[in-house]
Amino acid sequence: MPTLNINGTDTALDVPDDMPILWALRDVAGLTGTKFGCGVALCGACTVHLDGQAIRSCVTPVSAAAGKKITTIEAIGKDPVGAKVQAAWTQIDVVQCGYCQSGQVMAATALLHATPKPSDTDIDNAMSGNICRCGTYGRIKAAIRIAAAAGAPK
């Protein structure tokens, strides 16, 4: 039975080592903010952080998280950068249907941790793997710019 550090808490889960993290989070841990989209790491709806890096949880096995920290959308607001991203999302009403947005926020937060003042090209590259069926890409990019302008945490 693997023990995963999920949102800062060690959690023993009775799951096989090859189960995708997505299903361990949603079906076993009850954290449903991370969404299933495509199941093949192409849409980004399932994005979570593994030791601060944005990963696709639909194709990453639980065994890959051993000894690492998983952060989900449920806890990203505790991260100062994540809180700025969420505030920017709300400020300009990024969300339309909302299905992809947890993955978008997770990817944007990882981007701003790696590149606090991203160029438009940096944003495009970092967010290119996250699909929004509603087409809110312009608002997503604007929100990332707002969060970046809010500055790095002190």
Protein Blocks (a to p, Z undefined) as FASTA:
>chain_A
ZZddeehiacdddddfklcfklmmmmmnopakbccfklnopnommgcceehiacdfklmc
fklmgoiacddfklmmmpmklmmmmmmmmmnomalnlmmmmmmmmmmmmmmmmmmbacfk
lmmmmmmmpccfkopmmmmmmmmmmmmmnopaZZ
